Amino acid sequence: MNLRTMSAAVALAGLLAAGTAGAAELSIVSGAVGEDIQELRTQLDEFQKATGHTVKIVEMPASTTDQFGQYRLWLSAGNADIDVYRTDVIWAPQLAASFVDLKEAMKDEIPKHNPSIIQSQTVDGKLVAFPMFTDAPALFYRKDLLEKYGKAPPKTWKDLTETAREIQNKERAAGHKQMNGFVFQGAPYEGLTCDGLEWVASNGGGQIVDPDGKITINNPKAAAALEMAKSWIGTIAPEGVLSYKEEESRGVWQTGNAVFMRNWPYAYALSNGDDSAVKGKFDVVPLPAGEGGQSAACLGGWNLAVSKYSKHQDLAIELVKFLTSEKAEKERAIDQARLPTIPELYKDPDIAKAQPIVASWGAVVEKAVPRPSAPTKRQYNEVSKDFWTAVNETLSGRGSAKDNLAKLEKQLRRLKRSAWE
């Protein structure tokens, strides 16, 4: 522990001991994917040891859509049982009214973090949540299989389609009947909004709704992107992908039954675990480009917010400071390959040694495409649901992409007139 970290821990313990009569119990929600509870527990134990206060984890559903719904129920009821919420990067506009403004409390920490991420969590001048880690997906590929068949990592979706089909078919012919060419998130939920946006944006089809609030999704390039993805179902992707979220995709991949996978950085460390069939056999590259000639990775990331209904607001803010500190971000980068929101950490030699992938993922994050939560404001969830429904309908063969996007445009226009104009 360096002097800065030690002094921060001492100051934290002193502040909490002086400001709290007796030990308190805080509650924080878990995340949605991977071994989130276990990784969070380690740092919470450090906080408990430093302060004498206890922290309980309230487990959340695996679907971020279901998680958001639960948040809304609790917050609309003024529930005081949850002190600290973990929030997706897109949720700030919808939940701002229920969270404490962290701007003053975090004023010394704000300059260390990526300005665009801080801005994404600022609503009408109020800092709704503070960044814990950022996220952007990449293409995981079986390095051993591509080398076996003399293939290079795909640079375009067309390359991926052809390579996935060839390797899948040859592996099945050789006896590996469960091999799939490509797995991703095809279930009707927020994850499909991310995947669908990446296909559309990389094909030059825009961002569903542009930054000025103009609805742009109903166009030929967007339709072509979704028809391309539809062609994967039952060919290089299993029919079951239509119900896959992140963990179902990782399950197929990590048992050695996929050539390619689209997923987030958390899956990298887990895929190199001792129980993984692909340990040491894979690598990652940016997601492929479409006809638009560019790769598009959806911006993700998780933040921490303090409920305005918490009975321990000051203590909850100290927990947020602890979990978003440079020390905590470095630990998560080393142990779970979580991407830091503090730019300096991408140059950290300890992180580079433990997780070389983190440094290379920095370039992916810089070019990440945001979902249209800012221009659609409080209606983002409805916009996203309408989009992922149109995408899932197309993938499932229920209507053409052209027809489904035309229907989507009409739905979005109704939403815009009633809500975000």
C-alpha positions as a LaTeX table, in Angstrom:
\begin{tabular}{lrrr}
\hline
Residue & $x$ (\AA) & $y$ (\AA) & $z$ (\AA) \\
\hline
Met1 & 0.00 & 0.00 & 0.00 \\
Asn2 & 1.53 & 3.35 & $-1.05$ \\
Leu3 & 1.44 & 6.46 & 1.11 \\
Arg4 & $-1.46$ & 8.02 & $-0.79$ \\
Thr5 & $-3.59$ & 4.88 & $-0.45$ \\
Met6 & $-2.64$ & 4.49 & 3.22 \\
Ser7 & $-3.45$ & 8.09 & 4.06 \\
Ala8 & $-6.79$ & 7.81 & 2.24 \\
Ala9 & $-7.69$ & 4.67 & 4.21 \\
Val10 & $-6.69$ & 6.31 & 7.50 \\
Ala11 & $-8.70$ & 9.44 & 6.66 \\
Leu12 & $-11.70$ & 7.33 & 5.72 \\
Ala13 & $-11.59$ & 5.32 & 8.94 \\
Gly14 & $-11.19$ & 8.47 & 11.00 \\
Leu15 & $-14.04$ & 10.27 & 9.28 \\
Leu16 & $-16.45$ & 7.40 & 9.67 \\
Ala17 & $-15.51$ & 6.71 & 13.28 \\
Ala18 & $-16.03$ & 10.34 & 14.16 \\
Gly19 & $-19.29$ & 10.77 & 12.26 \\
Thr20 & $-21.09$ & 7.55 & 13.13 \\
Ala21 & $-22.46$ & 6.49 & 16.46 \\
Gly22 & $-21.93$ & 2.74 & 16.48 \\
Ala23 & $-21.62$ & 0.40 & 13.55 \\
Ala24 & $-24.13$ & 0.68 & 10.72 \\
Glu25 & $-25.18$ & $-1.79$ & 8.05 \\
Leu26 & $-25.31$ & $-0.60$ & 4.46 \\
Ser27 & $-26.83$ & $-2.41$ & 1.49 \\
Ile28 & $-25.62$ & $-2.38$ & $-2.11$ \\
Val29 & $-27.05$ & $-4.21$ & $-5.08$ \\
Ser30 & $-25.05$ & $-6.77$ & $-7.02$ \\
Gly31 & $-24.34$ & $-6.56$ & $-10.73$ \\
Ala32 & $-25.80$ & $-8.75$ & $-13.44$ \\
Val33 & $-23.09$ & $-10.89$ & $-15.05$ \\
Gly34 & $-20.13$ & $-13.14$ & $-14.30$ \\
Glu35 & $-18.80$ & $-13.54$ & $-10.78$ \\
Asp36 & $-19.90$ & $-10.07$ & $-9.78$ \\
Ile37 & $-20.97$ & $-10.90$ & $-6.23$ \\
Gln38 & $-17.67$ & $-12.58$ & $-5.40$ \\
Glu39 & $-15.53$ & $-9.78$ & $-6.82$ \\
Leu40 & $-17.57$ & $-7.09$ & $-5.09$ \\
Arg41 & $-17.49$ & $-8.95$ & $-1.78$ \\
Thr42 & $-13.69$ & $-8.78$ & $-1.61$ \\
Gln43 & $-13.65$ & $-4.99$ & $-1.74$ \\
Leu44 & $-16.59$ & $-4.67$ & 0.63 \\
Asp45 & $-14.68$ & $-6.74$ & 3.15 \\
Glu46 & $-11.83$ & $-4.21$ & 2.89 \\
Phe47 & $-14.27$ & $-1.38$ & 3.54 \\
Gln48 & $-15.72$ & $-3.19$ & 6.55 \\
Lys49 & $-12.26$ & $-3.80$ & 7.99 \\
Ala50 & $-11.28$ & $-0.14$ & 7.53 \\
Thr51 & $-14.47$ & 1.35 & 8.97 \\
Gly52 & $-16.14$ & $-1.17$ & 11.28 \\
His53 & $-19.39$ & $-0.87$ & 9.31 \\
Thr54 & $-20.92$ & $-3.83$ & 7.50 \\
Val55 & $-22.19$ & $-3.98$ & 3.92 \\
Lys56 & $-24.82$ & $-6.41$ & 2.66 \\
Ile57 & $-25.12$ & $-7.37$ & $-1.01$ \\
Val58 & $-28.67$ & $-7.58$ & $-2.36$ \\
Glu59 & $-28.57$ & $-9.98$ & $-5.29$ \\
Met60 & $-30.14$ & $-8.79$ & $-8.54$ \\
Pro61 & $-31.49$ & $-10.65$ & $-11.60$ \\
Ala62 & $-29.16$ & $-11.49$ & $-14.48$ \\
Ser63 & $-31.11$ & $-9.33$ & $-16.94$ \\
Thr64 & $-30.28$ & $-5.62$ & $-16.78$ \\
Thr65 & $-33.79$ & $-4.93$ & $-18.04$ \\
Asp66 & $-35.25$ & $-6.78$ & $-15.05$ \\
Gln67 & $-32.76$ & $-5.03$ & $-12.79$ \\
Phe68 & $-33.88$ & $-1.60$ & $-13.98$ \\
Gly69 & $-37.50$ & $-2.57$ & $-13.43$ \\
Gln70 & $-36.74$ & $-3.57$ & $-9.84$ \\
Tyr71 & $-34.94$ & $-0.27$ & $-9.23$ \\
Arg72 & $-37.96$ & 1.66 & $-10.43$ \\
Leu73 & $-40.27$ & $-0.26$ & $-8.12$ \\
Trp74 & $-38.07$ & 0.36 & $-5.09$ \\
Leu75 & $-37.36$ & 4.01 & $-5.82$ \\
Ser76 & $-40.95$ & 4.92 & $-6.68$ \\
Ala77 & $-41.95$ & 3.46 & $-3.30$ \\
Gly78 & $-39.27$ & 5.48 & $-1.47$ \\
Asn79 & $-37.61$ & 2.24 & $-0.30$ \\
Ala80 & $-34.90$ & 2.98 & 2.28 \\
Asp81 & $-33.55$ & $-0.59$ & 2.34 \\
Ile82 & $-31.04$ & $-0.02$ & $-0.48$ \\
Asp83 & $-28.32$ & 2.57 & 0.14 \\
Val84 & $-26.12$ & 2.22 & $-2.94$ \\
Tyr85 & $-27.34$ & 1.29 & $-6.42$ \\
Arg86 & $-25.20$ & 0.07 & $-9.31$ \\
Thr87 & $-26.39$ & 1.83 & $-12.44$ \\
Asp88 & $-25.90$ & 1.20 & $-16.13$ \\
Val89 & $-24.39$ & 4.08 & $-18.09$ \\
Ile90 & $-27.76$ & 4.68 & $-19.81$ \\
Trp91 & $-29.93$ & 5.00 & $-16.70$ \\
Ala92 & $-28.96$ & 8.45 & $-15.39$ \\
Pro93 & $-31.75$ & 10.45 & $-17.10$ \\
Gln94 & $-34.49$ & 8.07 & $-15.91$ \\
Leu95 & $-33.38$ & 7.75 & $-12.28$ \\
Ala96 & $-31.84$ & 11.16 & $-11.55$ \\
Ala97 & $-34.67$ & 12.36 & $-9.31$ \\
Ser98 & $-34.14$ & 9.49 & $-6.85$ \\
Phe99 & $-30.39$ & 9.86 & $-6.32$ \\
Val100 & $-28.17$ & 12.17 & $-4.27$ \\
Asp101 & $-26.09$ & 14.78 & $-6.14$ \\
Leu102 & $-22.47$ & 13.60 & $-5.78$ \\
Lys103 & $-20.78$ & 16.62 & $-7.39$ \\
Glu104 & $-19.61$ & 18.28 & $-4.18$ \\
Ala105 & $-18.66$ & 15.04 & $-2.40$ \\
Met106 & $-16.59$ & 13.81 & $-5.37$ \\
Lys107 & $-15.09$ & 17.14 & $-6.46$ \\
Asp108 & $-11.52$ & 16.00 & $-5.77$ \\
Glu109 & $-12.03$ & 12.71 & $-7.64$ \\
Ile110 & $-13.86$ & 13.98 & $-10.73$ \\
Pro111 & $-10.72$ & 15.28 & $-12.55$ \\
Lys112 & $-9.12$ & 11.82 & $-12.46$ \\
His113 & $-11.89$ & 10.17 & $-14.49$ \\
Asn114 & $-12.77$ & 10.14 & $-18.17$ \\
Pro115 & $-14.69$ & 13.43 & $-18.74$ \\
Ser116 & $-17.17$ & 11.89 & $-21.19$ \\
Ile117 & $-18.16$ & 9.24 & $-18.64$ \\
Ile118 & $-18.62$ & 11.88 & $-15.92$ \\
Gln119 & $-20.74$ & 13.87 & $-18.37$ \\
Ser120 & $-22.88$ & 10.81 & $-19.14$ \\
Gln121 & $-23.83$ & 10.64 & $-15.46$ \\
Thr122 & $-24.63$ & 14.35 & $-15.16$ \\
Val123 & $-28.27$ & 15.36 & $-15.56$ \\
Asp124 & $-29.27$ & 19.05 & $-15.42$ \\
Gly125 & $-26.03$ & 19.81 & $-13.57$ \\
Lys126 & $-26.54$ & 17.02 & $-11.02$ \\
Leu127 & $-23.92$ & 14.23 & $-10.80$ \\
Val128 & $-26.33$ & 11.31 & $-10.49$ \\
Ala129 & $-23.77$ & 8.50 & $-10.21$ \\
Phe130 & $-20.01$ & 8.00 & $-10.15$ \\
Pro131 & $-18.16$ & 5.64 & $-12.52$ \\
Met132 & $-16.98$ & 2.27 & $-11.21$ \\
Phe133 & $-15.73$ & 0.76 & $-14.48$ \\
Thr134 & $-16.41$ & 1.25 & $-18.15$ \\
Asp135 & $-17.22$ & $-1.28$ & $-20.82$ \\
Ala136 & $-17.10$ & $-1.88$ & $-24.54$ \\
Pro137 & $-17.51$ & $-5.26$ & $-26.24$ \\
Ala138 & $-15.09$ & $-6.99$ & $-28.56$ \\
Leu139 & $-14.97$ & $-10.10$ & $-30.72$ \\
Phe140 & $-13.57$ & $-13.15$ & $-28.92$ \\
Tyr141 & $-12.08$ & $-15.71$ & $-31.29$ \\
Arg142 & $-10.54$ & $-19.17$ & $-31.03$ \\
Lys143 & $-6.93$ & $-18.48$ & $-31.86$ \\
Asp144 & $-6.13$ & $-22.19$ & $-32.06$ \\
Leu145 & $-8.90$ & $-22.94$ & $-34.55$ \\
Leu146 & $-8.12$ & $-19.99$ & $-36.80$ \\
Glu147 & $-4.49$ & $-21.08$ & $-36.88$ \\
Lys148 & $-5.51$ & $-24.69$ & $-37.56$ \\
Tyr149 & $-7.47$ & $-23.66$ & $-40.66$ \\
Gly150 & $-5.16$ & $-20.86$ & $-41.81$ \\
Lys151 & $-7.57$ & $-18.01$ & $-41.13$ \\
Ala152 & $-6.98$ & $-14.45$ & $-39.94$ \\
Pro153 & $-9.23$ & $-12.71$ & $-37.40$ \\
Pro154 & $-12.16$ & $-11.23$ & $-39.34$ \\
Lys155 & $-12.13$ & $-7.53$ & $-40.13$ \\
Thr156 & $-15.64$ & $-7.39$ & $-41.57$ \\
Trp157 & $-18.95$ & $-9.11$ & $-40.79$ \\
Lys158 & $-18.71$ & $-10.81$ & $-44.18$ \\
Asp159 & $-15.30$ & $-12.23$ & $-43.19$ \\
Leu160 & $-16.75$ & $-13.44$ & $-39.89$ \\
Thr161 & $-19.70$ & $-15.13$ & $-41.62$ \\
Glu162 & $-17.49$ & $-17.00$ & $-44.08$ \\
Thr163 & $-14.82$ & $-18.00$ & $-41.55$ \\
Ala164 & $-17.37$ & $-19.06$ & $-38.93$ \\
Arg165 & $-19.24$ & $-21.23$ & $-41.43$ \\
Glu166 & $-16.11$ & $-22.93$ & $-42.74$ \\
Ile167 & $-14.58$ & $-23.74$ & $-39.34$ \\
Gln168 & $-17.92$ & $-24.77$ & $-37.83$ \\
Asn169 & $-18.63$ & $-27.19$ & $-40.68$ \\
Lys170 & $-15.13$ & $-28.69$ & $-40.68$ \\
Glu171 & $-15.14$ & $-29.14$ & $-36.91$ \\
Arg172 & $-18.54$ & $-30.82$ & $-37.01$ \\
Ala173 & $-17.37$ & $-33.11$ & $-39.81$ \\
Ala174 & $-14.39$ & $-34.03$ & $-37.63$ \\
Gly175 & $-16.72$ & $-35.09$ & $-34.79$ \\
His176 & $-17.26$ & $-31.88$ & $-32.82$ \\
Lys177 & $-21.03$ & $-31.86$ & $-33.41$ \\
Gln178 & $-21.75$ & $-29.09$ & $-30.87$ \\
Met179 & $-19.48$ & $-26.50$ & $-32.51$ \\
Asn180 & $-21.11$ & $-23.19$ & $-33.45$ \\
Gly181 & $-19.63$ & $-20.49$ & $-35.60$ \\
Phe182 & $-20.79$ & $-17.44$ & $-33.65$ \\
Val183 & $-22.66$ & $-16.69$ & $-30.43$ \\
Phe184 & $-23.97$ & $-13.33$ & $-29.28$ \\
Gln185 & $-26.88$ & $-11.82$ & $-27.34$ \\
Gly186 & $-30.12$ & $-12.39$ & $-29.26$ \\
Ala187 & $-32.72$ & $-12.38$ & $-26.49$ \\
Pro188 & $-35.25$ & $-9.51$ & $-26.44$ \\
Tyr189 & $-33.65$ & $-7.29$ & $-23.75$ \\
Glu190 & $-31.19$ & $-4.40$ & $-23.43$ \\
Gly191 & $-28.28$ & $-6.57$ & $-24.57$ \\
Leu192 & $-29.89$ & $-6.96$ & $-27.99$ \\
Thr193 & $-30.17$ & $-3.19$ & $-28.27$ \\
Cys194 & $-26.39$ & $-3.12$ & $-27.89$ \\
Asp195 & $-25.76$ & $-5.88$ & $-30.45$ \\
Gly196 & $-28.30$ & $-4.44$ & $-32.89$ \\
Leu197 & $-26.89$ & $-0.93$ & $-32.60$ \\
Glu198 & $-23.41$ & $-2.29$ & $-33.38$ \\
Trp199 & $-24.62$ & $-4.05$ & $-36.53$ \\
Val200 & $-26.55$ & $-0.99$ & $-37.70$ \\
Ala201 & $-23.90$ & 1.62 & $-36.87$ \\
Ser202 & $-21.05$ & $-0.40$ & $-38.40$ \\
Asn203 & $-23.10$ & $-0.69$ & $-41.59$ \\
Gly204 & $-23.56$ & 3.08 & $-41.84$ \\
Gly205 & $-27.16$ & 2.92 & $-40.61$ \\
Gly206 & $-26.88$ & 5.49 & $-37.80$ \\
Gln207 & $-27.64$ & 5.31 & $-34.08$ \\
Ile208 & $-31.45$ & 4.74 & $-33.93$ \\
Val209 & $-31.95$ & 8.35 & $-32.80$ \\
Asp210 & $-29.22$ & 10.88 & $-33.52$ \\
Pro211 & $-27.80$ & 13.26 & $-30.84$ \\
Asp212 & $-30.23$ & 16.00 & $-31.90$ \\
Gly213 & $-33.24$ & 13.73 & $-31.35$ \\
Lys214 & $-33.92$ & 12.92 & $-35.02$ \\
Ile215 & $-35.21$ & 9.38 & $-35.60$ \\
Thr216 & $-32.88$ & 7.79 & $-38.15$ \\
Ile217 & $-33.35$ & 4.03 & $-37.80$ \\
Asn218 & $-35.66$ & 3.44 & $-40.79$ \\
Asn219 & $-33.12$ & 3.35 & $-43.59$ \\
Pro220 & $-31.83$ & 0.76 & $-46.12$ \\
Lys221 & $-28.39$ & 0.37 & $-44.49$ \\
Ala222 & $-29.94$ & $-0.40$ & $-41.10$ \\
Ala223 & $-32.29$ & $-2.91$ & $-42.72$ \\
Ala224 & $-29.41$ & $-4.59$ & $-44.55$ \\
Ala225 & $-27.49$ & $-4.93$ & $-41.29$ \\
Leu226 & $-30.40$ & $-6.71$ & $-39.59$ \\
Glu227 & $-30.97$ & $-8.99$ & $-42.58$ \\
Met228 & $-27.29$ & $-9.93$ & $-42.38$ \\
Ala229 & $-27.70$ & $-10.87$ & $-38.70$ \\
Lys230 & $-30.89$ & $-12.79$ & $-39.54$ \\
Ser231 & $-28.90$ & $-14.92$ & $-41.98$ \\
Trp232 & $-26.75$ & $-16.19$ & $-39.09$ \\
Ile233 & $-29.65$ & $-17.81$ & $-37.21$ \\
Gly234 & $-29.62$ & $-21.56$ & $-37.76$ \\
Thr235 & $-26.49$ & $-21.34$ & $-39.92$ \\
Ile236 & $-23.46$ & $-20.11$ & $-37.97$ \\
Ala237 & $-25.46$ & $-19.31$ & $-34.80$ \\
Pro238 & $-27.72$ & $-21.81$ & $-33.05$ \\
Glu239 & $-31.48$ & $-21.22$ & $-33.02$ \\
Gly240 & $-31.14$ & $-20.92$ & $-29.25$ \\
Val241 & $-29.18$ & $-17.66$ & $-29.61$ \\
Leu242 & $-32.58$ & $-15.95$ & $-29.81$ \\
Ser243 & $-32.81$ & $-16.48$ & $-26.04$ \\
Tyr244 & $-29.14$ & $-15.88$ & $-25.18$ \\
Lys245 & $-27.97$ & $-13.10$ & $-22.87$ \\
Glu246 & $-24.33$ & $-12.53$ & $-21.89$ \\
Glu247 & $-24.02$ & $-15.56$ & $-19.65$ \\
Glu248 & $-25.68$ & $-18.01$ & $-22.04$ \\
Ser249 & $-23.28$ & $-16.85$ & $-24.77$ \\
Arg250 & $-20.33$ & $-17.24$ & $-22.45$ \\
Gly251 & $-21.51$ & $-20.69$ & $-21.41$ \\
Val252 & $-21.43$ & $-21.97$ & $-25.00$ \\
Trp253 & $-18.12$ & $-20.27$ & $-25.70$ \\
Gln254 & $-16.36$ & $-21.29$ & $-22.50$ \\
Thr255 & $-17.21$ & $-24.97$ & $-22.95$ \\
Gly256 & $-15.38$ & $-24.82$ & $-26.28$ \\
Asn257 & $-18.45$ & $-24.84$ & $-28.51$ \\
Ala258 & $-18.06$ & $-21.59$ & $-30.47$ \\
Val259 & $-15.50$ & $-20.17$ & $-32.87$ \\
Phe260 & $-16.48$ & $-16.54$ & $-32.23$ \\
Met261 & $-18.30$ & $-14.71$ & $-29.45$ \\
Arg262 & $-19.40$ & $-11.11$ & $-29.00$ \\
Asn263 & $-19.14$ & $-10.18$ & $-25.33$ \\
Trp264 & $-17.87$ & $-7.69$ & $-22.75$ \\
Pro265 & $-14.46$ & $-7.59$ & $-21.03$ \\
Tyr266 & $-15.65$ & $-9.47$ & $-17.92$ \\
Ala267 & $-15.75$ & $-12.64$ & $-20.04$ \\
Tyr268 & $-12.02$ & $-12.40$ & $-20.78$ \\
Ala269 & $-10.77$ & $-13.19$ & $-17.29$ \\
Leu270 & $-13.41$ & $-15.90$ & $-16.79$ \\
Ser271 & $-12.54$ & $-17.52$ & $-20.11$ \\
Asn272 & $-8.97$ & $-17.86$ & $-18.88$ \\
Gly273 & $-10.06$ & $-19.50$ & $-15.64$ \\
Asp274 & $-8.90$ & $-22.98$ & $-14.69$ \\
Asp275 & $-12.38$ & $-24.40$ & $-15.37$ \\
Ser276 & $-12.50$ & $-23.00$ & $-18.91$ \\
Ala277 & $-12.13$ & $-25.25$ & $-21.95$ \\
Val278 & $-10.76$ & $-22.30$ & $-23.95$ \\
Lys279 & $-8.10$ & $-21.17$ & $-21.47$ \\
Gly280 & $-5.06$ & $-19.99$ & $-23.43$ \\
Lys281 & $-6.75$ & $-20.76$ & $-26.76$ \\
Phe282 & $-8.39$ & $-17.43$ & $-27.58$ \\
Asp283 & $-7.80$ & $-13.75$ & $-28.18$ \\
Val284 & $-9.91$ & $-10.66$ & $-28.89$ \\
Val285 & $-10.09$ & $-8.06$ & $-31.65$ \\
Pro286 & $-12.44$ & $-5.12$ & $-32.30$ \\
Leu287 & $-15.87$ & $-6.03$ & $-33.57$ \\
Pro288 & $-15.98$ & $-6.39$ & $-37.37$ \\
Ala289 & $-16.82$ & $-3.54$ & $-39.71$ \\
Gly290 & $-19.89$ & $-3.51$ & $-41.92$ \\
Glu291 & $-20.49$ & $-1.99$ & $-45.33$ \\
Gly292 & $-20.00$ & 1.37 & $-43.67$ \\
Gly293 & $-16.34$ & 0.45 & $-43.27$ \\
Gln294 & $-16.15$ & 0.99 & $-39.53$ \\
Ser295 & $-16.27$ & $-1.06$ & $-36.35$ \\
Ala296 & $-18.88$ & $-0.05$ & $-33.79$ \\
Ala297 & $-18.73$ & $-1.15$ & $-30.14$ \\
Cys298 & $-21.56$ & $-0.11$ & $-27.86$ \\
Leu299 & $-20.49$ & 2.00 & $-24.88$ \\
Gly300 & $-21.29$ & 0.33 & $-21.59$ \\
Gly301 & $-20.15$ & 0.65 & $-18.03$ \\
Trp302 & $-21.40$ & 0.67 & $-14.46$ \\
Asn303 & $-21.63$ & 3.41 & $-11.88$ \\
Leu304 & $-22.59$ & 3.82 & $-8.23$ \\
Ala305 & $-25.42$ & 6.03 & $-7.00$ \\
Val306 & $-26.65$ & 6.89 & $-3.50$ \\
Ser307 & $-30.38$ & 6.67 & $-2.88$ \\
Lys308 & $-31.96$ & 9.85 & $-1.56$ \\
Tyr309 & $-34.09$ & 7.56 & 0.63 \\
Ser310 & $-31.04$ & 6.05 & 2.36 \\
Lys311 & $-30.87$ & 6.53 & 6.13 \\
His312 & $-27.07$ & 6.54 & 5.92 \\
Gln313 & $-26.36$ & 8.91 & 3.03 \\
Asp314 & $-22.99$ & 10.20 & 4.27 \\
Leu315 & $-21.74$ & 6.70 & 4.93 \\
Ala316 & $-23.08$ & 5.50 & 1.57 \\
Ile317 & $-21.14$ & 8.29 & $-0.15$ \\
Glu318 & $-17.97$ & 7.12 & 1.60 \\
Leu319 & $-18.62$ & 3.61 & 0.29 \\
Val320 & $-18.97$ & 5.01 & $-3.22$ \\
Lys321 & $-15.67$ & 6.86 & $-2.80$ \\
Phe322 & $-14.00$ & 3.67 & $-1.62$ \\
Leu323 & $-15.31$ & 1.52 & $-4.50$ \\
Thr324 & $-14.53$ & 4.09 & $-7.19$ \\
Ser325 & $-11.04$ & 5.00 & $-5.95$ \\
Glu326 & $-7.92$ & 4.53 & $-8.05$ \\
Lys327 & $-6.92$ & 1.62 & $-5.79$ \\
Ala328 & $-10.28$ & $-0.13$ & $-6.25$ \\
Glu329 & $-10.29$ & 0.38 & $-10.03$ \\
Lys330 & $-6.77$ & $-1.00$ & $-10.26$ \\
Glu331 & $-7.72$ & $-4.09$ & $-8.24$ \\
Arg332 & $-10.72$ & $-4.76$ & $-10.48$ \\
Ala333 & $-8.60$ & $-4.34$ & $-13.60$ \\
Ile334 & $-6.01$ & $-6.82$ & $-12.33$ \\
Asp335 & $-8.41$ & $-9.40$ & $-10.88$ \\
Gln336 & $-11.35$ & $-9.25$ & $-13.30$ \\
Ala337 & $-10.11$ & $-7.31$ & $-16.36$ \\
Arg338 & $-12.62$ & $-4.55$ & $-15.61$ \\
Leu339 & $-11.86$ & $-1.50$ & $-17.73$ \\
Pro340 & $-10.87$ & 1.57 & $-15.67$ \\
Thr341 & $-12.57$ & 4.94 & $-15.98$ \\
Ile342 & $-9.32$ & 6.58 & $-14.85$ \\
Pro343 & $-7.22$ & 7.04 & $-18.03$ \\
Glu344 & $-3.88$ & 6.86 & $-16.17$ \\
Leu345 & $-4.55$ & 3.26 & $-15.20$ \\
Tyr346 & $-4.29$ & 2.13 & $-18.82$ \\
Lys347 & $-0.56$ & 2.86 & $-18.48$ \\
Asp348 & $-0.16$ & 1.07 & $-15.15$ \\
Pro349 & 2.61 & $-1.59$ & $-15.37$ \\
Asp350 & 0.95 & $-3.88$ & $-12.81$ \\
Ile351 & $-2.26$ & $-3.97$ & $-14.82$ \\
Ala352 & $-0.35$ & $-4.48$ & $-18.06$ \\
Lys353 & 1.46 & $-7.46$ & $-16.56$ \\
Ala354 & $-1.63$ & $-9.10$ & $-15.06$ \\
Gln355 & $-4.13$ & $-8.27$ & $-17.81$ \\
Pro356 & $-2.38$ & $-7.21$ & $-21.05$ \\
Ile357 & $-5.76$ & $-7.02$ & $-22.74$ \\
Val358 & $-6.82$ & $-3.97$ & $-20.69$ \\
Ala359 & $-4.37$ & $-1.63$ & $-22.41$ \\
Ser360 & $-5.48$ & $-2.74$ & $-25.88$ \\
Trp361 & $-9.15$ & $-2.41$ & $-24.93$ \\
Gly362 & $-8.59$ & 1.29 & $-24.24$ \\
Ala363 & $-8.72$ & 1.99 & $-27.99$ \\
Val364 & $-12.06$ & 0.14 & $-28.24$ \\
Val365 & $-13.52$ & 2.29 & $-25.46$ \\
Glu366 & $-12.37$ & 5.52 & $-27.10$ \\
Lys367 & $-14.37$ & 4.70 & $-30.25$ \\
Ala368 & $-17.41$ & 3.27 & $-28.47$ \\
Val369 & $-20.86$ & 4.24 & $-29.75$ \\
Pro370 & $-23.32$ & 5.55 & $-27.14$ \\
Arg371 & $-26.91$ & 4.38 & $-26.99$ \\
Pro372 & $-29.43$ & 7.21 & $-27.52$ \\
Ser373 & $-30.29$ & 7.70 & $-23.84$ \\
Ala374 & $-29.37$ & 11.41 & $-23.83$ \\
Pro375 & $-31.61$ & 12.57 & $-26.72$ \\
Thr376 & $-34.56$ & 10.36 & $-25.69$ \\
Lys377 & $-34.28$ & 11.34 & $-22.02$ \\
Arg378 & $-36.73$ & 9.59 & $-19.69$ \\
Gln379 & $-38.21$ & 7.61 & $-22.56$ \\
Tyr380 & $-34.99$ & 5.76 & $-23.39$ \\
Asn381 & $-36.17$ & 2.45 & $-21.97$ \\
Glu382 & $-39.30$ & 2.54 & $-24.13$ \\
Val383 & $-37.21$ & 3.46 & $-27.17$ \\
Ser384 & $-34.77$ & 0.64 & $-26.46$ \\
Lys385 & $-37.57$ & $-1.89$ & $-25.92$ \\
Asp386 & $-39.18$ & $-0.97$ & $-29.23$ \\
Phe387 & $-35.81$ & $-1.32$ & $-30.98$ \\
Trp388 & $-34.82$ & $-4.66$ & $-29.46$ \\
Thr389 & $-38.31$ & $-6.00$ & $-30.24$ \\
Ala390 & $-37.93$ & $-5.03$ & $-33.90$ \\
Val391 & $-34.50$ & $-6.64$ & $-34.02$ \\
Asn392 & $-35.64$ & $-9.85$ & $-32.31$ \\
Glu393 & $-38.70$ & $-10.07$ & $-34.58$ \\
Thr394 & $-36.42$ & $-9.79$ & $-37.59$ \\
Leu395 & $-33.95$ & $-12.38$ & $-36.32$ \\
Ser396 & $-36.83$ & $-14.73$ & $-35.55$ \\
Gly397 & $-38.23$ & $-14.47$ & $-39.07$ \\
Arg398 & $-41.36$ & $-12.56$ & $-38.06$ \\
Gly399 & $-41.36$ & $-9.92$ & $-40.76$ \\
Ser400 & $-38.61$ & $-8.39$ & $-42.86$ \\
Ala401 & $-36.15$ & $-5.88$ & $-41.46$ \\
Lys402 & $-37.60$ & $-3.24$ & $-43.80$ \\
Asp403 & $-41.13$ & $-3.75$ & $-42.51$ \\
Asn404 & $-40.09$ & $-4.01$ & $-38.86$ \\
Leu405 & $-38.04$ & $-0.81$ & $-39.04$ \\
Ala406 & $-40.89$ & 1.07 & $-40.70$ \\
Lys407 & $-43.16$ & $-0.04$ & $-37.84$ \\
Leu408 & $-40.46$ & 0.95 & $-35.33$ \\
Glu409 & $-40.19$ & 4.45 & $-36.80$ \\
Lys410 & $-43.93$ & 4.99 & $-36.31$ \\
Gln411 & $-43.68$ & 3.84 & $-32.69$ \\
Leu412 & $-40.74$ & 6.13 & $-32.01$ \\
Arg413 & $-42.50$ & 9.10 & $-33.56$ \\
Arg414 & $-45.42$ & 8.60 & $-31.18$ \\
Leu415 & $-43.03$ & 8.42 & $-28.24$ \\
Lys416 & $-41.19$ & 11.52 & $-29.37$ \\
Arg417 & $-44.35$ & 13.60 & $-29.65$ \\
Ser418 & $-45.49$ & 12.57 & $-26.18$ \\
Ala419 & $-42.23$ & 12.63 & $-24.31$ \\
Trp420 & $-38.94$ & 13.97 & $-25.57$ \\
Glu421 & $-39.81$ & 16.86 & $-27.88$ \\
\hline
\end{tabular}
